Amino acid sequence: MDLINDKIKKRYNRIAPIYDKLEMIMEKGKMGDWREKLWQQVEEVVKKGEERLLEAGVGTGKNIPYYPQKTEAYAIDFSDRMLQEAKKRIEKLEVNVQLREMDVQNLDFPDNYFDVIVTTCVFCSVPDPVQGFKELKRVCKNDGKIFMLEHMRTEKEPFGYLMDSINWISLLSWGANINRRTMENIKQAGLEVVKEEDLFFDVVKEIILTP
């Protein structure tokens, strides 16, 4: 597993400086709107402004401008080069966020620690996604919520088989899988699905979970 982690980490480190440019077209399309909508729902949950928030897989920090004010915010990523890009955003925005290099499969946080957890397009690249989900469940408070914007394998054939057949291209290029069965992995981890909304067919979904 460590060898797989290292390979994927190196791929994300390699593309970190140009990552935003690679996603520019997608971000200016629907992804930016979906991201904003997700964080509006986070805002509705974070009412006191004193809650503890975790973004698992911060990447270059595209979500940082949406962090609710006054929350105690933590942002992690296993790629140190991605964290460097996120740090630039934080300095530019002058916001208070604790950045940490950390693997979602092995979180260095206590049990029942976070009120809100957010992930956007993260579990396509986690080597053991079920273990990653179990860790999110562990560190989320019993009355907390996990907000997700994730892409996954379609259940509509033959398109699902097509995604399986070309998955190796994206995996070797930057470490992301396009054929993850994310909803099955969520259930295996024992998380409860509160909301599951298809945004782009059944490939991109907005998901809300509770422990």
C-alpha positions as a Markdown table, in Angstrom:
| # | Residue | x | y | z |
|---|---|---|---|---|
| 1 | Met | 0.0 | 0.0 | 0.0 |
| 2 | Asp | 2.8 | 2.4 | 0.8 |
| 3 | Leu | 4.3 | 1.8 | -2.6 |
| 4 | Ile | 1.0 | 2.7 | -4.3 |
| 5 | Asn | 0.6 | 5.8 | -2.1 |
| 6 | Asp | 4.1 | 6.9 | -3.1 |
| 7 | Lys | 3.4 | 6.5 | -6.8 |
| 8 | Ile | 0.1 | 8.5 | -6.7 |
| 9 | Lys | 1.7 | 11.1 | -4.5 |
| 10 | Lys | 4.6 | 11.6 | -7.0 |
| 11 | Arg | 2.0 | 12.0 | -9.8 |
| 12 | Tyr | 0.1 | 14.7 | -8.0 |
| 13 | Asn | 3.4 | 16.4 | -7.0 |
| 14 | Arg | 4.4 | 16.4 | -10.7 |
| 15 | Ile | 1.2 | 18.1 | -11.9 |
| 16 | Ala | 0.6 | 20.4 | -8.9 |
| 17 | Pro | 2.0 | 23.6 | -10.5 |
| 18 | Ile | -0.3 | 23.2 | -13.6 |
| 19 | Tyr | -3.2 | 21.4 | -11.9 |
| 20 | Asp | -5.5 | 24.5 | -12.0 |
| 21 | Lys | -4.8 | 25.1 | -15.6 |
| 22 | Leu | -5.6 | 21.4 | -16.5 |
| 23 | Glu | -9.0 | 21.9 | -14.8 |
| 24 | Met | -9.7 | 25.4 | -16.0 |
| 25 | Ile | -12.3 | 24.5 | -18.6 |
| 26 | Met | -14.2 | 22.2 | -16.3 |
| 27 | Glu | -14.0 | 24.7 | -13.4 |
| 28 | Lys | -15.5 | 27.5 | -15.5 |
| 29 | Gly | -18.2 | 25.1 | -16.6 |
| 30 | Lys | -20.5 | 23.2 | -14.2 |
| 31 | Met | -17.9 | 22.3 | -11.6 |
| 32 | Gly | -17.6 | 25.8 | -10.3 |
| 33 | Asp | -21.4 | 26.0 | -9.9 |
| 34 | Trp | -21.5 | 22.6 | -8.2 |
| 35 | Arg | -18.7 | 23.6 | -5.8 |
| 36 | Glu | -20.5 | 26.8 | -4.8 |
| 37 | Lys | -23.8 | 25.0 | -4.3 |
| 38 | Leu | -22.1 | 22.4 | -2.0 |
| 39 | Trp | -20.6 | 25.1 | 0.2 |
| 40 | Gln | -23.9 | 26.9 | 0.4 |
| 41 | Gln | -25.2 | 23.8 | 2.1 |
| 42 | Val | -22.2 | 23.7 | 4.4 |
| 43 | Glu | -22.9 | 27.3 | 5.4 |
| 44 | Glu | -26.5 | 26.3 | 6.4 |
| 45 | Val | -25.2 | 23.6 | 8.7 |
| 46 | Val | -22.4 | 25.8 | 10.2 |
| 47 | Lys | -24.6 | 28.3 | 12.1 |
| 48 | Lys | -22.6 | 29.3 | 15.1 |
| 49 | Gly | -19.3 | 29.9 | 13.2 |
| 50 | Glu | -17.4 | 28.0 | 15.9 |
| 51 | Glu | -17.6 | 24.6 | 14.5 |
| 52 | Arg | -14.5 | 22.5 | 13.5 |
| 53 | Leu | -14.2 | 21.8 | 9.8 |
| 54 | Leu | -12.0 | 19.5 | 7.8 |
| 55 | Glu | -11.4 | 19.5 | 4.1 |
| 56 | Ala | -9.9 | 16.1 | 3.2 |
| 57 | Gly | -7.9 | 16.5 | 0.0 |
| 58 | Val | -7.5 | 20.2 | -0.3 |
| 59 | Gly | -5.5 | 20.0 | -3.5 |
| 60 | Thr | -4.5 | 23.5 | -4.7 |
| 61 | Gly | -7.1 | 25.1 | -2.4 |
| 62 | Lys | -10.0 | 25.8 | -4.7 |
| 63 | Asn | -12.5 | 25.4 | -1.9 |
| 64 | Ile | -10.7 | 27.7 | 0.6 |
| 65 | Pro | -12.5 | 30.9 | -0.5 |
| 66 | Tyr | -15.8 | 29.2 | 0.5 |
| 67 | Tyr | -14.8 | 28.2 | 4.0 |
| 68 | Pro | -17.4 | 29.6 | 6.5 |
| 69 | Gln | -16.0 | 32.5 | 8.6 |
| 70 | Lys | -15.0 | 31.8 | 12.2 |
| 71 | Thr | -14.9 | 28.0 | 11.8 |
| 72 | Glu | -11.8 | 26.2 | 13.1 |
| 73 | Ala | -10.7 | 25.0 | 9.6 |
| 74 | Tyr | -8.2 | 22.3 | 8.8 |
| 75 | Ala | -7.2 | 21.2 | 5.3 |
| 76 | Ile | -5.1 | 18.1 | 4.5 |
| 77 | Asp | -3.5 | 16.6 | 1.5 |
| 78 | Phe | -1.0 | 13.8 | 1.0 |
| 79 | Ser | 0.8 | 15.8 | -1.7 |
| 80 | Asp | 3.3 | 18.3 | -0.4 |
| 81 | Arg | 3.4 | 20.2 | -3.7 |
| 82 | Met | -0.4 | 20.5 | -3.7 |
| 83 | Leu | -0.2 | 21.9 | -0.2 |
| 84 | Gln | 2.3 | 24.5 | -1.4 |
| 85 | Glu | -0.2 | 25.7 | -4.0 |
| 86 | Ala | -2.9 | 25.8 | -1.4 |
| 87 | Lys | -0.7 | 27.8 | 0.9 |
| 88 | Lys | -0.3 | 30.5 | -1.8 |
| 89 | Arg | -4.1 | 30.8 | -1.9 |
| 90 | Ile | -4.3 | 31.1 | 1.9 |
| 91 | Glu | -1.7 | 33.8 | 1.9 |
| 92 | Lys | -3.5 | 35.7 | -0.8 |
| 93 | Leu | -6.9 | 35.5 | 0.8 |
| 94 | Glu | -5.4 | 36.1 | 4.3 |
| 95 | Val | -7.6 | 33.4 | 5.9 |
| 96 | Asn | -6.8 | 31.2 | 8.9 |
| 97 | Val | -6.5 | 27.6 | 7.9 |
| 98 | Gln | -4.4 | 24.9 | 9.4 |
| 99 | Leu | -2.7 | 23.0 | 6.5 |
| 100 | Arg | -1.3 | 19.6 | 7.2 |
| 101 | Glu | 0.3 | 16.9 | 5.1 |
| 102 | Met | -1.7 | 13.8 | 5.8 |
| 103 | Asp | -3.2 | 10.7 | 4.3 |
| 104 | Val | -7.0 | 10.4 | 4.5 |
| 105 | Gln | -6.5 | 6.6 | 5.0 |
| 106 | Asn | -4.7 | 7.4 | 8.3 |
| 107 | Leu | -5.9 | 10.6 | 9.8 |
| 108 | Asp | -3.9 | 12.0 | 12.7 |
| 109 | Phe | -7.0 | 13.4 | 14.5 |
| 110 | Pro | -9.0 | 12.1 | 17.5 |
| 111 | Asp | -12.3 | 10.3 | 17.2 |
| 112 | Asn | -15.5 | 12.5 | 17.0 |
| 113 | Tyr | -13.4 | 15.6 | 16.3 |
| 114 | Phe | -15.1 | 17.4 | 13.4 |
| 115 | Asp | -18.5 | 18.9 | 13.0 |
| 116 | Val | -18.3 | 19.1 | 9.2 |
| 117 | Ile | -16.1 | 17.3 | 6.7 |
| 118 | Val | -15.9 | 18.2 | 3.0 |
| 119 | Thr | -14.4 | 16.4 | 0.0 |
| 120 | Thr | -14.5 | 17.3 | -3.7 |
| 121 | Cys | -13.1 | 14.9 | -6.3 |
| 122 | Val | -10.9 | 13.1 | -3.8 |
| 123 | Phe | -11.9 | 9.5 | -3.5 |
| 124 | Cys | -11.0 | 8.8 | -7.1 |
| 125 | Ser | -7.4 | 8.8 | -6.1 |
| 126 | Val | -7.4 | 7.2 | -2.6 |
| 127 | Pro | -5.7 | 3.8 | -2.9 |
| 128 | Asp | -8.1 | 2.2 | -0.4 |
| 129 | Pro | -11.3 | 4.2 | -0.5 |
| 130 | Val | -13.2 | 2.1 | 2.0 |
| 131 | Gln | -10.4 | 2.7 | 4.6 |
| 132 | Gly | -10.5 | 6.4 | 3.7 |
| 133 | Phe | -14.3 | 6.5 | 4.4 |
| 134 | Lys | -13.9 | 4.6 | 7.6 |
| 135 | Glu | -11.4 | 7.3 | 8.8 |
| 136 | Leu | -13.8 | 10.1 | 7.9 |
| 137 | Lys | -16.5 | 8.3 | 9.9 |
| 138 | Arg | -14.1 | 7.9 | 12.8 |
| 139 | Val | -13.2 | 11.6 | 13.1 |
| 140 | Cys | -16.7 | 13.0 | 12.3 |
| 141 | Lys | -18.9 | 13.7 | 15.3 |
| 142 | Asn | -21.9 | 11.5 | 15.8 |
| 143 | Asp | -24.2 | 14.5 | 14.8 |
| 144 | Gly | -21.8 | 15.8 | 12.2 |
| 145 | Lys | -22.1 | 15.7 | 8.4 |
| 146 | Ile | -19.8 | 14.8 | 5.5 |
| 147 | Phe | -20.4 | 16.8 | 2.3 |
| 148 | Met | -19.0 | 15.3 | -0.9 |
| 149 | Leu | -18.8 | 16.3 | -4.6 |
| 150 | Glu | -17.4 | 13.2 | -6.3 |
| 151 | His | -17.2 | 11.5 | -9.7 |
| 152 | Met | -17.5 | 7.8 | -10.2 |
| 153 | Arg | -18.2 | 4.9 | -12.5 |
| 154 | Thr | -21.6 | 5.0 | -14.3 |
| 155 | Glu | -23.9 | 2.1 | -13.8 |
| 156 | Lys | -25.3 | 2.5 | -17.3 |
| 157 | Glu | -23.8 | 0.1 | -19.7 |
| 158 | Pro | -21.9 | -0.1 | -22.0 |
| 159 | Phe | -20.5 | 3.2 | -20.7 |
| 160 | Gly | -19.4 | 1.7 | -17.4 |
| 161 | Tyr | -17.4 | -1.0 | -19.3 |
| 162 | Leu | -15.8 | 1.8 | -21.4 |
| 163 | Met | -14.8 | 3.7 | -18.3 |
| 164 | Asp | -13.2 | 0.4 | -17.0 |
| 165 | Ser | -11.3 | -0.1 | -20.2 |
| 166 | Ile | -9.7 | 3.4 | -20.3 |
| 167 | Asn | -9.3 | 3.9 | -16.6 |
| 168 | Trp | -5.5 | 3.1 | -16.9 |
| 169 | Ile | -5.0 | 6.3 | -18.8 |
| 170 | Ser | -6.1 | 8.7 | -16.1 |
| 171 | Leu | -4.5 | 6.4 | -13.4 |
| 172 | Leu | -1.1 | 6.5 | -15.0 |
| 173 | Ser | -1.4 | 10.2 | -16.0 |
| 174 | Trp | -2.2 | 11.7 | -12.6 |
| 175 | Gly | -3.3 | 8.9 | -10.2 |
| 176 | Ala | -7.1 | 9.3 | -10.5 |
| 177 | Asn | -9.5 | 6.5 | -11.2 |
| 178 | Ile | -12.6 | 7.2 | -13.3 |
| 179 | Asn | -14.3 | 3.9 | -12.5 |
| 180 | Arg | -14.6 | 3.9 | -8.7 |
| 181 | Arg | -17.9 | 2.4 | -7.3 |
| 182 | Thr | -18.0 | 5.2 | -4.7 |
| 183 | Met | -21.5 | 4.6 | -3.4 |
| 184 | Glu | -20.7 | 0.9 | -2.7 |
| 185 | Asn | -17.5 | 1.9 | -0.9 |
| 186 | Ile | -19.5 | 4.4 | 1.2 |
| 187 | Lys | -21.9 | 1.6 | 2.3 |
| 188 | Gln | -19.0 | -0.8 | 3.0 |
| 189 | Ala | -17.5 | 1.8 | 5.3 |
| 190 | Gly | -20.8 | 1.9 | 7.3 |
| 191 | Leu | -21.7 | 5.5 | 6.5 |
| 192 | Glu | -25.3 | 6.6 | 6.2 |
| 193 | Val | -26.4 | 8.4 | 3.0 |
| 194 | Val | -28.6 | 11.3 | 3.8 |
| 195 | Lys | -28.6 | 12.8 | 0.2 |
| 196 | Glu | -27.5 | 11.5 | -3.2 |
| 197 | Glu | -28.1 | 13.8 | -6.1 |
| 198 | Asp | -27.0 | 13.1 | -9.7 |
| 199 | Leu | -25.4 | 16.2 | -11.2 |
| 200 | Phe | -24.0 | 14.8 | -14.4 |
| 201 | Phe | -25.9 | 11.7 | -15.2 |
| 202 | Asp | -24.8 | 9.2 | -12.5 |
| 203 | Val | -21.1 | 10.0 | -13.0 |
| 204 | Val | -20.9 | 13.2 | -10.8 |
| 205 | Lys | -22.8 | 13.3 | -7.6 |
| 206 | Glu | -23.4 | 15.5 | -4.6 |
| 207 | Ile | -23.5 | 13.4 | -1.5 |
| 208 | Ile | -24.2 | 14.1 | 2.1 |
| 209 | Leu | -23.4 | 11.5 | 4.7 |
| 210 | Thr | -23.6 | 11.0 | 8.5 |
| 211 | Pro | -21.6 | 8.5 | 10.7 |
